[in-house]
Amino acid sequence: MSYILIFLAGGCGSLLRYAIGLMLPASFFPWTTLGINVLGSFALGLFGGLGARFGWSESVHLALTIGLCGGFTTFSTFSKEALSLAVAGRWGVFSLYVIGSVVLGLAAAAVGFMCTRG
């Protein structure tokens, strides 16, 4: 059952990411990917904390974390965009993007998790 739920939730996460990407204009900075990854990190922390607090089944926990959040977030696009910035010699933007993605992603996951504490 977990496999099916992960599959379905992953598809939903991917479609949501795609829809958001279509709605937002391209920019000099990869704001869309950064925002999606930070939002997905927040959701991962939130779902992890809620699952632990309320005793969600393993299938539900896996569907929401590995499936939905895994399908929504995108490390491969982050890597492609970071590499493109480096190849273009845009080292300042590259550094800001890479460091910002890691720091903001970790902070968002922590905030999401802390939101579940009573």
Biopython code that builds the backbone (N, CA, C, O; Angstrom):
import numpy as np
from Bio.PDB.StructureBuilder import StructureBuilder

atoms = [
    (1, "MET", "N", (0.816, -1.203, 0.000)),
    (1, "MET", "CA", (0.000, 0.000, 0.000)),
    (1, "MET", "C", (0.857, 1.264, 0.000)),
    (1, "MET", "O", (0.509, 2.250, -0.649)),
    (2, "SER", "N", (1.980, 1.238, 0.727)),
    (2, "SER", "CA", (2.855, 2.412, 0.790)),
    (2, "SER", "C", (3.338, 2.819, -0.593)),
    (2, "SER", "O", (3.412, 4.009, -0.903)),
    (3, "TYR", "N", (3.670, 1.832, -1.429)),
    (3, "TYR", "CA", (4.177, 2.136, -2.766)),
    (3, "TYR", "C", (3.163, 2.924, -3.581)),
    (3, "TYR", "O", (3.519, 3.876, -4.275)),
    (4, "ILE", "N", (1.911, 2.526, -3.496)),
    (4, "ILE", "CA", (0.862, 3.199, -4.261)),
    (4, "ILE", "C", (0.659, 4.623, -3.747)),
    (4, "ILE", "O", (0.541, 5.559, -4.538)),
    (5, "LEU", "N", (0.620, 4.786, -2.433)),
    (5, "LEU", "CA", (0.440, 6.125, -1.864)),
    (5, "LEU", "C", (1.614, 7.040, -2.189)),
    (5, "LEU", "O", (1.417, 8.213, -2.508)),
    (6, "ILE", "N", (2.829, 6.515, -2.110)),
    (6, "ILE", "CA", (4.014, 7.311, -2.457)),
    (6, "ILE", "C", (3.952, 7.719, -3.925)),
    (6, "ILE", "O", (4.229, 8.868, -4.268)),
    (7, "PHE", "N", (3.590, 6.777, -4.784)),
    (7, "PHE", "CA", (3.473, 7.040, -6.217)),
    (7, "PHE", "C", (2.450, 8.146, -6.496)),
    (7, "PHE", "O", (2.737, 9.091, -7.230)),
    (8, "LEU", "N", (1.272, 8.022, -5.913)),
    (8, "LEU", "CA", (0.215, 9.012, -6.147)),
    (8, "LEU", "C", (0.576, 10.380, -5.573)),
    (8, "LEU", "O", (0.379, 11.403, -6.230)),
    (9, "ALA", "N", (1.100, 10.400, -4.360)),
    (9, "ALA", "CA", (1.480, 11.673, -3.742)),
    (9, "ALA", "C", (2.646, 12.312, -4.487)),
    (9, "ALA", "O", (2.689, 13.532, -4.643)),
    (10, "GLY", "N", (3.591, 11.498, -4.947)),
    (10, "GLY", "CA", (4.715, 12.026, -5.723)),
    (10, "GLY", "C", (4.250, 12.671, -7.018)),
    (10, "GLY", "O", (4.764, 13.715, -7.417)),
    (11, "GLY", "N", (3.282, 12.052, -7.670)),
    (11, "GLY", "CA", (2.714, 12.643, -8.881)),
    (11, "GLY", "C", (2.035, 13.967, -8.592)),
    (11, "GLY", "O", (2.168, 14.921, -9.359)),
    (12, "CYS", "N", (1.308, 14.025, -7.488)),
    (12, "CYS", "CA", (0.651, 15.286, -7.099)),
    (12, "CYS", "C", (1.678, 16.378, -6.819)),
    (12, "CYS", "O", (1.504, 17.521, -7.240)),
    (13, "GLY", "N", (2.746, 16.025, -6.108)),
    (13, "GLY", "CA", (3.797, 16.996, -5.818)),
    (13, "GLY", "C", (4.466, 17.510, -7.081)),
    (13, "GLY", "O", (4.738, 18.704, -7.205)),
    (14, "SER", "N", (4.730, 16.607, -8.020)),
    (14, "SER", "CA", (5.362, 17.004, -9.286)),
    (14, "SER", "C", (4.453, 17.913, -10.097)),
    (14, "SER", "O", (4.908, 18.909, -10.660)),
    (15, "LEU", "N", (3.171, 17.575, -10.160)),
    (15, "LEU", "CA", (2.229, 18.411, -10.898)),
    (15, "LEU", "C", (2.069, 19.784, -10.255)),
    (15, "LEU", "O", (1.944, 20.789, -10.955)),
    (16, "LEU", "N", (2.072, 19.827, -8.940)),
    (16, "LEU", "CA", (1.983, 21.107, -8.236)),
    (16, "LEU", "C", (3.201, 21.975, -8.542)),
    (16, "LEU", "O", (3.070, 23.170, -8.805)),
    (17, "ARG", "N", (4.390, 21.364, -8.506)),
    (17, "ARG", "CA", (5.608, 22.105, -8.832)),
    (17, "ARG", "C", (5.542, 22.627, -10.263)),
    (17, "ARG", "O", (5.890, 23.781, -10.515)),
    (18, "TYR", "N", (5.105, 21.800, -11.194)),
    (18, "TYR", "CA", (5.006, 22.196, -12.595)),
    (18, "TYR", "C", (4.024, 23.357, -12.767)),
    (18, "TYR", "O", (4.308, 24.308, -13.495)),
    (19, "ALA", "N", (2.874, 23.281, -12.102)),
    (19, "ALA", "CA", (1.865, 24.340, -12.208)),
    (19, "ALA", "C", (2.391, 25.663, -11.661)),
    (19, "ALA", "O", (2.162, 26.717, -12.254)),
    (20, "ILE", "N", (3.085, 25.611, -10.547)),
    (20, "ILE", "CA", (3.663, 26.837, -9.983)),
    (20, "ILE", "C", (4.695, 27.414, -10.941)),
    (20, "ILE", "O", (4.744, 28.627, -11.144)),
    (21, "GLY", "N", (5.515, 26.556, -11.529)),
    (21, "GLY", "CA", (6.518, 27.011, -12.492)),
    (21, "GLY", "C", (5.902, 27.693, -13.703)),
    (21, "GLY", "O", (6.475, 28.643, -14.236)),
    (22, "LEU", "N", (4.745, 27.219, -14.140)),
    (22, "LEU", "CA", (4.063, 27.841, -15.278)),
    (22, "LEU", "C", (3.503, 29.215, -14.930)),
    (22, "LEU", "O", (3.421, 30.091, -15.791)),
    (23, "MET", "N", (3.120, 29.403, -13.677)),
    (23, "MET", "CA", (2.491, 30.662, -13.263)),
    (23, "MET", "C", (3.493, 31.782, -13.015)),
    (23, "MET", "O", (3.139, 32.958, -13.099)),
    (24, "LEU", "N", (4.729, 31.432, -12.712)),
    (24, "LEU", "CA", (5.712, 32.450, -12.342)),
    (24, "LEU", "C", (6.648, 32.754, -13.506)),
    (24, "LEU", "O", (7.102, 31.840, -14.194)),
    (25, "PRO", "N", (6.936, 34.027, -13.727)),
    (25, "PRO", "CA", (7.806, 34.398, -14.843)),
    (25, "PRO", "C", (9.274, 34.044, -14.564)),
    (25, "PRO", "O", (9.705, 33.948, -13.415)),
    (26, "ALA", "N", (10.014, 33.855, -15.645)),
    (26, "ALA", "CA", (11.457, 33.608, -15.527)),
    (26, "ALA", "C", (12.133, 34.866, -14.996)),
    (26, "ALA", "O", (11.621, 35.973, -15.161)),
    (27, "SER", "N", (13.281, 34.688, -14.358)),
    (27, "SER", "CA", (13.966, 35.803, -13.726)),
    (27, "SER", "C", (15.469, 35.612, -13.837)),
    (27, "SER", "O", (15.945, 34.545, -14.224)),
    (28, "PHE", "N", (16.211, 36.661, -13.494)),
    (28, "PHE", "CA", (17.674, 36.590, -13.481)),
    (28, "PHE", "C", (18.164, 35.668, -12.374)),
    (28, "PHE", "O", (19.302, 35.199, -12.407)),
    (29, "PHE", "N", (17.306, 35.411, -11.398)),
    (29, "PHE", "CA", (17.633, 34.561, -10.252)),
    (29, "PHE", "C", (16.589, 33.445, -10.198)),
    (29, "PHE", "O", (15.412, 33.706, -10.446)),
    (30, "PRO", "N", (16.983, 32.222, -9.886)),
    (30, "PRO", "CA", (16.029, 31.099, -9.872)),
    (30, "PRO", "C", (15.091, 31.112, -8.660)),
    (30, "PRO", "O", (15.114, 30.203, -7.830)),
    (31, "TRP", "N", (14.274, 32.152, -8.578)),
    (31, "TRP", "CA", (13.366, 32.324, -7.445)),
    (31, "TRP", "C", (12.372, 31.181, -7.319)),
    (31, "TRP", "O", (12.076, 30.732, -6.212)),
    (32, "THR", "N", (11.854, 30.708, -8.451)),
    (32, "THR", "CA", (10.827, 29.667, -8.406)),
    (32, "THR", "C", (11.352, 28.401, -7.751)),
    (32, "THR", "O", (10.714, 27.854, -6.853)),
    (33, "THR", "N", (12.506, 27.936, -8.194)),
    (33, "THR", "CA", (13.078, 26.717, -7.620)),
    (33, "THR", "C", (13.424, 26.923, -6.151)),
    (33, "THR", "O", (13.172, 26.047, -5.325)),
    (34, "LEU", "N", (13.993, 28.063, -5.826)),
    (34, "LEU", "CA", (14.322, 28.354, -4.431)),
    (34, "LEU", "C", (13.059, 28.334, -3.572)),
    (34, "LEU", "O", (13.035, 27.711, -2.511)),
    (35, "GLY", "N", (12.025, 29.009, -4.028)),
    (35, "GLY", "CA", (10.776, 29.057, -3.274)),
    (35, "GLY", "C", (10.133, 27.689, -3.113)),
    (35, "GLY", "O", (9.656, 27.348, -2.030)),
    (36, "ILE", "N", (10.118, 26.913, -4.175)),
    (36, "ILE", "CA", (9.547, 25.566, -4.116)),
    (36, "ILE", "C", (10.329, 24.702, -3.138)),
    (36, "ILE", "O", (9.735, 23.992, -2.327)),
    (37, "ASN", "N", (11.645, 24.756, -3.206)),
    (37, "ASN", "CA", (12.452, 23.924, -2.313)),
    (37, "ASN", "C", (12.332, 24.351, -0.853)),
    (37, "ASN", "O", (12.327, 23.504, 0.040)),
    (38, "VAL", "N", (12.235, 25.643, -0.605)),
    (38, "VAL", "CA", (12.058, 26.123, 0.772)),
    (38, "VAL", "C", (10.665, 25.744, 1.285)),
    (38, "VAL", "O", (10.530, 25.279, 2.416)),
    (39, "LEU", "N", (9.646, 25.938, 0.473)),
    (39, "LEU", "CA", (8.290, 25.553, 0.866)),
    (39, "LEU", "C", (8.199, 24.041, 1.102)),
    (39, "LEU", "O", (7.580, 23.596, 2.069)),
    (40, "GLY", "N", (8.818, 23.261, 0.217)),
    (40, "GLY", "CA", (8.820, 21.811, 0.387)),
    (40, "GLY", "C", (9.565, 21.378, 1.634)),
    (40, "GLY", "O", (9.165, 20.416, 2.291)),
    (41, "SER", "N", (10.641, 22.072, 1.968)),
    (41, "SER", "CA", (11.383, 21.763, 3.195)),
    (41, "SER", "C", (10.540, 22.067, 4.429)),
    (41, "SER", "O", (10.540, 21.306, 5.396)),
    (42, "PHE", "N", (9.823, 23.186, 4.386)),
    (42, "PHE", "CA", (8.905, 23.516, 5.479)),
    (42, "PHE", "C", (7.851, 22.420, 5.634)),
    (42, "PHE", "O", (7.585, 21.956, 6.742)),
    (43, "ALA", "N", (7.258, 22.014, 4.514)),
    (43, "ALA", "CA", (6.227, 20.972, 4.553)),
    (43, "ALA", "C", (6.793, 19.659, 5.085)),
    (43, "ALA", "O", (6.121, 18.953, 5.835)),
    (44, "LEU", "N", (8.019, 19.331, 4.703)),
    (44, "LEU", "CA", (8.652, 18.106, 5.189)),
    (44, "LEU", "C", (8.804, 18.140, 6.707)),
    (44, "LEU", "O", (8.488, 17.163, 7.386)),
    (45, "GLY", "N", (9.286, 19.260, 7.240)),
    (45, "GLY", "CA", (9.402, 19.401, 8.689)),
    (45, "GLY", "C", (8.047, 19.342, 9.374)),
    (45, "GLY", "O", (7.897, 18.713, 10.421)),
    (46, "LEU", "N", (7.065, 20.001, 8.778)),
    (46, "LEU", "CA", (5.715, 20.016, 9.333)),
    (46, "LEU", "C", (5.116, 18.611, 9.349)),
    (46, "LEU", "O", (4.606, 18.165, 10.376)),
    (47, "PHE", "N", (5.177, 17.915, 8.218)),
    (47, "PHE", "CA", (4.619, 16.561, 8.141)),
    (47, "PHE", "C", (5.360, 15.596, 9.061)),
    (47, "PHE", "O", (4.747, 14.728, 9.682)),
    (48, "GLY", "N", (6.674, 15.751, 9.146)),
    (48, "GLY", "CA", (7.443, 14.896, 10.048)),
    (48, "GLY", "C", (7.028, 15.090, 11.495)),
    (48, "GLY", "O", (6.847, 14.123, 12.235)),
    (49, "GLY", "N", (6.880, 16.340, 11.892)),
    (49, "GLY", "CA", (6.465, 16.640, 13.257)),
    (49, "GLY", "C", (5.037, 16.213, 13.552)),
    (49, "GLY", "O", (4.756, 15.660, 14.615)),
    (50, "LEU", "N", (4.130, 16.471, 12.606)),
    (50, "LEU", "CA", (2.735, 16.068, 12.804)),
    (50, "LEU", "C", (2.600, 14.555, 12.865)),
    (50, "LEU", "O", (1.842, 14.021, 13.675)),
    (51, "GLY", "N", (3.342, 13.871, 12.000)),
    (51, "GLY", "CA", (3.297, 12.413, 12.002)),
    (51, "GLY", "C", (3.763, 11.833, 13.320)),
    (51, "GLY", "O", (3.168, 10.887, 13.836)),
    (52, "ALA", "N", (4.830, 12.402, 13.867)),
    (52, "ALA", "CA", (5.347, 11.931, 15.158)),
    (52, "ALA", "C", (4.382, 12.275, 16.291)),
    (52, "ALA", "O", (4.166, 11.474, 17.200)),
    (53, "ARG", "N", (3.813, 13.461, 16.225)),
    (53, "ARG", "CA", (2.935, 13.912, 17.311)),
    (53, "ARG", "C", (1.617, 13.143, 17.362)),
    (53, "ARG", "O", (1.118, 12.812, 18.438)),
    (54, "PHE", "N", (1.066, 12.865, 16.187)),
    (54, "PHE", "CA", (-0.256, 12.238, 16.140)),
    (54, "PHE", "C", (-0.225, 10.764, 15.754)),
    (54, "PHE", "O", (-1.275, 10.144, 15.585)),
    (55, "GLY", "N", (0.959, 10.208, 15.616)),
    (55, "GLY", "CA", (1.083, 8.782, 15.347)),
    (55, "GLY", "C", (0.535, 8.337, 14.004)),
    (55, "GLY", "O", (-0.126, 7.303, 13.906)),
    (56, "TRP", "N", (0.815, 9.128, 12.959)),
    (56, "TRP", "CA", (0.363, 8.743, 11.625)),
    (56, "TRP", "C", (0.927, 7.381, 11.260)),
    (56, "TRP", "O", (2.004, 6.997, 11.717)),
    (57, "SER", "N", (0.194, 6.665, 10.440)),
    (57, "SER", "CA", (0.693, 5.380, 9.954)),
    (57, "SER", "C", (1.930, 5.616, 9.086)),
    (57, "SER", "O", (2.128, 6.701, 8.540)),
    (58, "GLU", "N", (2.746, 4.585, 8.976)),
    (58, "GLU", "CA", (3.950, 4.700, 8.155)),
    (58, "GLU", "C", (3.600, 5.015, 6.706)),
    (58, "GLU", "O", (4.308, 5.781, 6.053)),
    (59, "SER", "N", (2.520, 4.438, 6.199)),
    (59, "SER", "CA", (2.115, 4.680, 4.810)),
    (59, "SER", "C", (1.783, 6.146, 4.571)),
    (59, "SER", "O", (2.196, 6.722, 3.564)),
    (60, "VAL", "N", (1.041, 6.750, 5.486)),
    (60, "VAL", "CA", (0.687, 8.170, 5.346)),
    (60, "VAL", "C", (1.934, 9.032, 5.468)),
    (60, "VAL", "O", (2.133, 9.955, 4.678)),
    (61, "HIS", "N", (2.767, 8.738, 6.446)),
    (61, "HIS", "CA", (4.005, 9.497, 6.643)),
    (61, "HIS", "C", (4.882, 9.434, 5.393)),
    (61, "HIS", "O", (5.386, 10.462, 4.942)),
    (62, "LEU", "N", (5.067, 8.246, 4.833)),
    (62, "LEU", "CA", (5.895, 8.090, 3.634)),
    (62, "LEU", "C", (5.272, 8.784, 2.426)),
    (62, "LEU", "O", (5.980, 9.392, 1.623)),
    (63, "ALA", "N", (3.949, 8.691, 2.297)),
    (63, "ALA", "CA", (3.284, 9.337, 1.165)),
    (63, "ALA", "C", (3.485, 10.847, 1.194)),
    (63, "ALA", "O", (3.747, 11.463, 0.161)),
    (64, "LEU", "N", (3.364, 11.441, 2.376)),
    (64, "LEU", "CA", (3.486, 12.900, 2.476)),
    (64, "LEU", "C", (4.932, 13.381, 2.400)),
    (64, "LEU", "O", (5.201, 14.424, 1.806)),
    (65, "THR", "N", (5.863, 12.639, 2.992)),
    (65, "THR", "CA", (7.257, 13.097, 3.013)),
    (65, "THR", "C", (8.001, 12.686, 1.746)),
    (65, "THR", "O", (8.462, 13.544, 0.992)),
    (66, "ILE", "N", (8.121, 11.393, 1.508)),
    (66, "ILE", "CA", (8.848, 10.922, 0.322)),
    (66, "ILE", "C", (8.062, 11.222, -0.944)),
    (66, "ILE", "O", (8.633, 11.666, -1.940)),
    (67, "GLY", "N", (6.745, 10.978, -0.912)),
    (67, "GLY", "CA", (5.925, 11.180, -2.095)),
    (67, "GLY", "C", (5.677, 12.640, -2.421)),
    (67, "GLY", "O", (6.241, 13.173, -3.377)),
    (68, "LEU", "N", (4.833, 13.289, -1.628)),
    (68, "LEU", "CA", (4.423, 14.668, -1.924)),
    (68, "LEU", "C", (5.600, 15.641, -1.890)),
    (68, "LEU", "O", (5.831, 16.374, -2.852)),
    (69, "CYS", "N", (6.343, 15.648, -0.784)),
    (69, "CYS", "CA", (7.469, 16.592, -0.667)),
    (69, "CYS", "C", (8.594, 16.241, -1.636)),
    (69, "CYS", "O", (9.218, 17.126, -2.222)),
    (70, "GLY", "N", (8.848, 14.943, -1.800)),
    (70, "GLY", "CA", (9.893, 14.524, -2.737)),
    (70, "GLY", "C", (9.549, 14.862, -4.175)),
    (70, "GLY", "O", (10.425, 15.241, -4.952)),
    (71, "GLY", "N", (8.269, 14.728, -4.538)),
    (71, "GLY", "CA", (7.843, 15.088, -5.884)),
    (71, "GLY", "C", (7.802, 16.592, -6.099)),
    (71, "GLY", "O", (8.047, 17.076, -7.204)),
    (72, "PHE", "N", (7.495, 17.322, -5.052)),
    (72, "PHE", "CA", (7.374, 18.780, -5.149)),
    (72, "PHE", "C", (8.736, 19.457, -5.234)),
    (72, "PHE", "O", (8.947, 20.326, -6.080)),
    (73, "THR", "N", (9.650, 19.068, -4.369)),
    (73, "THR", "CA", (10.971, 19.704, -4.357)),
    (73, "THR", "C", (11.828, 19.150, -5.482)),
    (73, "THR", "O", (11.515, 18.109, -6.061)),
    (74, "THR", "N", (12.913, 19.856, -5.787)),
    (74, "THR", "CA", (13.691, 19.455, -6.949)),
    (74, "THR", "C", (15.168, 19.791, -6.794)),
    (74, "THR", "O", (15.596, 20.912, -7.071)),
    (75, "PHE", "N", (15.929, 18.816, -6.353)),
    (75, "PHE", "CA", (17.374, 18.999, -6.234)),
    (75, "PHE", "C", (18.035, 19.023, -7.607)),
    (75, "PHE", "O", (19.028, 19.723, -7.807)),
    (76, "SER", "N", (17.494, 18.266, -8.548)),
    (76, "SER", "CA", (18.101, 18.228, -9.882)),
    (76, "SER", "C", (17.989, 19.581, -10.582)),
    (76, "SER", "O", (18.944, 20.018, -11.224)),
    (77, "THR", "N", (16.846, 20.248, -10.473)),
    (77, "THR", "CA", (16.705, 21.573, -11.084)),
    (77, "THR", "C", (17.592, 22.582, -10.375)),
    (77, "THR", "O", (18.202, 23.435, -11.020)),
    (78, "PHE", "N", (17.669, 22.493, -9.058)),
    (78, "PHE", "CA", (18.585, 23.343, -8.300)),
    (78, "PHE", "C", (20.013, 23.165, -8.820)),
    (78, "PHE", "O", (20.709, 24.153, -9.052)),
    (79, "SER", "N", (20.449, 21.935, -9.001)),
    (79, "SER", "CA", (21.812, 21.659, -9.479)),
    (79, "SER", "C", (22.031, 22.215, -10.877)),
    (79, "SER", "O", (23.069, 22.815, -11.153)),
    (80, "LYS", "N", (21.050, 22.016, -11.767)),
    (80, "LYS", "CA", (21.160, 22.525, -13.141)),
    (80, "LYS", "C", (21.249, 24.044, -13.152)),
    (80, "LYS", "O", (22.068, 24.617, -13.872)),
    (81, "GLU", "N", (20.419, 24.689, -12.365)),
    (81, "GLU", "CA", (20.426, 26.151, -12.336)),
    (81, "GLU", "C", (21.713, 26.687, -11.715)),
    (81, "GLU", "O", (22.267, 27.676, -12.195)),
    (82, "ALA", "N", (22.187, 26.047, -10.661)),
    (82, "ALA", "CA", (23.449, 26.474, -10.043)),
    (82, "ALA", "C", (24.601, 26.310, -11.023)),
    (82, "ALA", "O", (25.447, 27.196, -11.143)),
    (83, "LEU", "N", (24.638, 25.189, -11.720)),
    (83, "LEU", "CA", (25.696, 24.959, -12.707)),
    (83, "LEU", "C", (25.629, 25.991, -13.830)),
    (83, "LEU", "O", (26.664, 26.486, -14.275)),
    (84, "SER", "N", (24.432, 26.316, -14.288)),
    (84, "SER", "CA", (24.274, 27.331, -15.340)),
    (84, "SER", "C", (24.798, 28.687, -14.886)),
    (84, "SER", "O", (25.434, 29.401, -15.662)),
    (85, "LEU", "N", (24.535, 29.043, -13.640)),
    (85, "LEU", "CA", (25.055, 30.308, -13.107)),
    (85, "LEU", "C", (26.579, 30.289, -13.050)),
    (85, "LEU", "O", (27.224, 31.287, -13.372)),
    (86, "ALA", "N", (27.157, 29.163, -12.644)),
    (86, "ALA", "CA", (28.619, 29.048, -12.570)),
    (86, "ALA", "C", (29.238, 29.120, -13.955)),
    (86, "ALA", "O", (30.229, 29.824, -14.154)),
    (87, "VAL", "N", (28.672, 28.407, -14.911)),
    (87, "VAL", "CA", (29.199, 28.407, -16.283)),
    (87, "VAL", "C", (29.131, 29.808, -16.880)),
    (87, "VAL", "O", (30.013, 30.201, -17.644)),
    (88, "ALA", "N", (28.094, 30.558, -16.538)),
    (88, "ALA", "CA", (27.945, 31.928, -17.038)),
    (88, "ALA", "C", (28.850, 32.912, -16.301)),
    (88, "ALA", "O", (28.890, 34.096, -16.636)),
    (89, "GLY", "N", (29.572, 32.423, -15.303)),
    (89, "GLY", "CA", (30.470, 33.295, -14.556)),
    (89, "GLY", "C", (29.764, 34.227, -13.591)),
    (89, "GLY", "O", (30.332, 35.236, -13.173)),
    (90, "ARG", "N", (28.553, 33.904, -13.241)),
    (90, "ARG", "CA", (27.767, 34.740, -12.322)),
    (90, "ARG", "C", (27.990, 34.238, -10.895)),
    (90, "ARG", "O", (27.075, 33.729, -10.249)),
    (91, "TRP", "N", (29.210, 34.392, -10.428)),
    (91, "TRP", "CA", (29.642, 33.791, -9.170)),
    (91, "TRP", "C", (28.929, 34.350, -7.949)),
    (91, "TRP", "O", (28.679, 33.617, -6.993)),
    (92, "GLY", "N", (28.605, 35.617, -7.966)),
    (92, "GLY", "CA", (27.878, 36.198, -6.841)),
    (92, "GLY", "C", (26.483, 35.602, -6.717)),
    (92, "GLY", "O", (26.063, 35.210, -5.628)),
    (93, "VAL", "N", (25.768, 35.536, -7.838)),
    (93, "VAL", "CA", (24.424, 34.965, -7.845)),
    (93, "VAL", "C", (24.496, 33.471, -7.529)),
    (93, "VAL", "O", (23.667, 32.947, -6.785)),
    (94, "PHE", "N", (25.495, 32.790, -8.104)),
    (94, "PHE", "CA", (25.707, 31.367, -7.822)),
    (94, "PHE", "C", (25.870, 31.136, -6.318)),
    (94, "PHE", "O", (25.203, 30.277, -5.740)),
    (95, "SER", "N", (26.748, 31.898, -5.699)),
    (95, "SER", "CA", (27.012, 31.733, -4.266)),
    (95, "SER", "C", (25.769, 32.011, -3.432)),
    (95, "SER", "O", (25.445, 31.263, -2.509)),
    (96, "LEU", "N", (25.084, 33.086, -3.764)),
    (96, "LEU", "CA", (23.862, 33.438, -3.047)),
    (96, "LEU", "C", (22.819, 32.331, -3.180)),
    (96, "LEU", "O", (22.155, 31.977, -2.205)),
    (97, "TYR", "N", (22.678, 31.790, -4.382)),
    (97, "TYR", "CA", (21.690, 30.738, -4.640)),
    (97, "TYR", "C", (22.017, 29.455, -3.877)),
    (97, "TYR", "O", (21.146, 28.876, -3.228)),
    (98, "VAL", "N", (23.262, 29.017, -3.956)),
    (98, "VAL", "CA", (23.649, 27.760, -3.308)),
    (98, "VAL", "C", (23.568, 27.883, -1.784)),
    (98, "VAL", "O", (22.956, 27.046, -1.120)),
    (99, "ILE", "N", (24.179, 28.917, -1.243)),
    (99, "ILE", "CA", (24.166, 29.091, 0.215)),
    (99, "ILE", "C", (22.746, 29.365, 0.708)),
    (99, "ILE", "O", (22.309, 28.802, 1.711)),
    (100, "GLY", "N", (22.037, 30.228, -0.002)),
    (100, "GLY", "CA", (20.664, 30.542, 0.385)),
    (100, "GLY", "C", (19.753, 29.330, 0.350)),
    (100, "GLY", "O", (18.909, 29.163, 1.230)),
    (101, "SER", "N", (19.914, 28.482, -0.659)),
    (101, "SER", "CA", (19.077, 27.284, -0.764)),
    (101, "SER", "C", (19.282, 26.352, 0.418)),
    (101, "SER", "O", (18.319, 25.844, 0.992)),
    (102, "VAL", "N", (20.530, 26.133, 0.778)),
    (102, "VAL", "CA", (20.828, 25.222, 1.888)),
    (102, "VAL", "C", (20.358, 25.816, 3.215)),
    (102, "VAL", "O", (19.668, 25.150, 3.987)),
    (103, "VAL", "N", (20.730, 27.058, 3.477)),
    (103, "VAL", "CA", (20.384, 27.685, 4.761)),
    (103, "VAL", "C", (18.870, 27.850, 4.902)),
    (103, "VAL", "O", (18.301, 27.501, 5.937)),
    (104, "LEU", "N", (18.225, 28.375, 3.875)),
    (104, "LEU", "CA", (16.780, 28.586, 3.954)),
    (104, "LEU", "C", (16.018, 27.263, 4.005)),
    (104, "LEU", "O", (15.013, 27.154, 4.708)),
    (105, "GLY", "N", (16.488, 26.261, 3.266)),
    (105, "GLY", "CA", (15.836, 24.954, 3.294)),
    (105, "GLY", "C", (15.897, 24.315, 4.667)),
    (105, "GLY", "O", (14.893, 23.808, 5.167)),
    (106, "LEU", "N", (17.071, 24.338, 5.277)),
    (106, "LEU", "CA", (17.210, 23.775, 6.625)),
    (106, "LEU", "C", (16.394, 24.564, 7.645)),
    (106, "LEU", "O", (15.749, 23.982, 8.517)),
    (107, "ALA", "N", (16.426, 25.882, 7.533)),
    (107, "ALA", "CA", (15.653, 26.717, 8.457)),
    (107, "ALA", "C", (14.156, 26.463, 8.292)),
    (107, "ALA", "O", (13.427, 26.380, 9.280)),
    (108, "ALA", "N", (13.703, 26.341, 7.057)),
    (108, "ALA", "CA", (12.281, 26.095, 6.811)),
    (108, "ALA", "C", (11.847, 24.749, 7.377)),
    (108, "ALA", "O", (10.768, 24.643, 7.961)),
    (109, "ALA", "N", (12.674, 23.723, 7.211)),
    (109, "ALA", "CA", (12.346, 22.408, 7.775)),
    (109, "ALA", "C", (12.265, 22.484, 9.297)),
    (109, "ALA", "O", (11.373, 21.893, 9.905)),
    (110, "ALA", "N", (13.192, 23.206, 9.906)),
    (110, "ALA", "CA", (13.187, 23.350, 11.364)),
    (110, "ALA", "C", (11.950, 24.106, 11.836)),
    (110, "ALA", "O", (11.324, 23.718, 12.822)),
    (111, "VAL", "N", (11.595, 25.181, 11.138)),
    (111, "VAL", "CA", (10.401, 25.955, 11.509)),
    (111, "VAL", "C", (9.148, 25.095, 11.345)),
    (111, "VAL", "O", (8.269, 25.104, 12.206)),
    (112, "GLY", "N", (9.069, 24.354, 10.244)),
    (112, "GLY", "CA", (7.929, 23.466, 10.041)),
    (112, "GLY", "C", (7.790, 22.462, 11.168)),
    (112, "GLY", "O", (6.690, 22.222, 11.664)),
    (113, "PHE", "N", (8.907, 21.875, 11.572)),
    (113, "PHE", "CA", (8.894, 20.903, 12.667)),
    (113, "PHE", "C", (8.496, 21.568, 13.982)),
    (113, "PHE", "O", (7.704, 21.017, 14.747)),
    (114, "MET", "N", (9.047, 22.750, 14.242)),
    (114, "MET", "CA", (8.742, 23.452, 15.499)),
    (114, "MET", "C", (7.278, 23.883, 15.576)),
    (114, "MET", "O", (6.726, 24.007, 16.669)),
    (115, "CYS", "N", (6.652, 24.108, 14.432)),
    (115, "CYS", "CA", (5.232, 24.478, 14.417)),
    (115, "CYS", "C", (4.340, 23.371, 14.964)),
    (115, "CYS", "O", (3.195, 23.628, 15.336)),
    (116, "THR", "N", (4.844, 22.160, 15.015)),
    (116, "THR", "CA", (4.034, 21.031, 15.480)),
    (116, "THR", "C", (4.152, 20.799, 16.974)),
    (116, "THR", "O", (3.457, 19.947, 17.528)),
    (117, "ARG", "N", (5.014, 21.538, 17.622)),
    (117, "ARG", "CA", (5.207, 21.367, 19.064)),
    (117, "ARG", "C", (4.129, 22.122, 19.816)),
    (117, "ARG", "O", (3.857, 23.286, 19.525)),
    (118, "GLY", "N", (3.516, 21.457, 20.785)),
    (118, "GLY", "CA", (2.402, 22.034, 21.521)),
    (118, "GLY", "C", (2.778, 22.917, 22.581)),
    (118, "GLY", "O", (1.913, 23.461, 23.268)),
]
sb = StructureBuilder()
sb.init_structure("model")
sb.init_model(0)
sb.init_chain("A")
sb.init_seg("    ")
for serial, (resi, resn, name, xyz) in enumerate(atoms, 1):
    if name == "N":
        sb.init_residue(resn, " ", resi, " ")
    sb.init_atom(name, np.array(xyz, "f"), 0.0, 1.0, " ", f" {name:<3s}", serial, name[0])
structure = sb.get_structure()
